[in-house]
């Protein structure tokens, strides 16, 4: 995980104890008035130490459009991804999926062989 600024741009909490924070990692992209809008959503769950991370990005944003773009990215995340994070059982499914991905054997050179599942 990258170093995060102290305070999140926005925080969402679920009655079940799920906390999702969106951090602003925006930086200049080109010249002085064009930016790479980058935000990182970080989800923490009461049932696991595994962390959910999702970057929210848009390149080539003019200085005058920074705040509107950030709010649009957060709104899209809130409408499309956040409902899944707040669903009961999401954390357990995420942990199981990650464990499954780690346990897949790799063949020679890091490529999966045809026989591995």
C-alpha positions in Angstrom: 0.0 0.0 0.0 1.2 3.5 -0.8 1.8 6.1 1.9 -1.5 7.8 2.6 -2.1 11.3 3.7 -3.3 11.8 7.2 -7.0 12.5 6.7 -9.3 10.9 4.1 -11.1 13.0 1.5 -14.3 11.1 2.5 -15.3 8.3 4.9 -18.1 5.8 4.6 -19.2 3.7 7.5 -21.6 0.8 7.7 -23.6 -0.2 10.8 -21.9 -3.6 10.5 -18.4 -2.1 11.2 -17.1 -1.7 7.6 -15.1 1.5 7.1 -14.2 2.7 3.7 -12.0 5.8 3.4 -11.1 7.5 0.1 -7.7 9.3 0.1 -6.7 12.0 -2.3 -3.3 11.3 -4.0 -3.7 13.9 -6.8 -0.6 15.3 -8.4 0.4 17.6 -11.3 0.5 15.7 -14.6 1.8 18.1 -17.1 2.7 21.8 -17.0 1.2 23.6 -14.0 -2.5 23.4 -14.8 -3.1 19.7 -15.8 -3.4 17.0 -13.1 -3.6 13.3 -12.6 -6.6 12.9 -10.3 -5.8 9.8 -8.2 -7.8 8.7 -5.2 -7.5 5.4 -3.3 -10.5 3.8 -1.7 -9.4 1.7 1.3 -11.9 -0.7 2.9 -11.4 -2.2 6.4 -13.6 -5.0 7.7 -14.2 -6.1 11.3 -13.9 -9.8 10.4 -10.5 -9.7 8.8 -7.2 -7.9 8.6 -7.2 -8.1 4.8 -7.7 -4.6 3.2 -9.7 -3.8 0.1 -8.1 -1.2 -2.2 -9.4 0.3 -5.4 -7.8 3.2 -7.2 -10.1 5.9 -8.7 -8.3 7.8 -11.4 -8.6 10.3 -14.3 -5.7 11.7 -16.3 -5.4 15.1 -17.9 -7.7 17.2 -15.7 -7.5 20.9 -15.8 -7.0 22.8 -12.5 -10.5 24.3 -12.7 -12.1 20.9 -12.9 -10.2 19.1 -10.1 -12.9 19.3 -7.4 -15.8 18.4 -9.8 -13.8 15.4 -11.1 -13.0 14.2 -7.6 -16.6 14.3 -6.6 -17.7 12.5 -9.7 -15.1 9.7 -9.1 -16.3 9.4 -5.5 -20.0 9.4 -6.5 -19.4 6.7 -9.1 -17.5 4.6 -6.5 -20.3 5.1 -4.0 -23.0 4.0 -6.5 -21.2 1.1 -8.0 -18.7 -0.4 -5.6 -19.7 0.6 -2.1 -22.9 -1.4 -2.0 -20.8 -4.6 -2.5 -18.4 -3.7 0.3 -21.3 -3.2 2.7 -23.0 -6.5 1.8 -22.8 -9.2 4.5 -20.2 -11.8 3.7 -18.2 -9.6 1.3 -15.0 -9.7 3.4 -15.1 -13.5 3.7 -15.5 -13.9 0.0 -12.7 -11.5 -0.7 -10.3 -13.3 1.6 -11.3 -16.7 0.1 -10.8 -15.5 -3.4 -7.4 -14.0 -2.6 -6.3 -17.3 -0.9 -7.4 -19.2 -4.0 -5.4 -16.9 -6.2 -2.3 -17.3 -4.0 -2.6 -21.1 -4.0 -2.7 -21.6 -7.7 0.5 -23.3 -8.7 2.6 -21.8 -11.4 4.6 -23.7 -14.0 8.0 -23.1 -15.3 8.8 -19.4 -15.8 5.8 -18.3 -13.7 3.2 -19.5 -16.2 0.4 -21.8 -15.3 0.6 -25.2 -16.9 -2.4 -26.6 -18.7 -2.8 -29.3 -16.0 -3.0 -26.8 -13.0 -6.6 -26.0 -12.0 
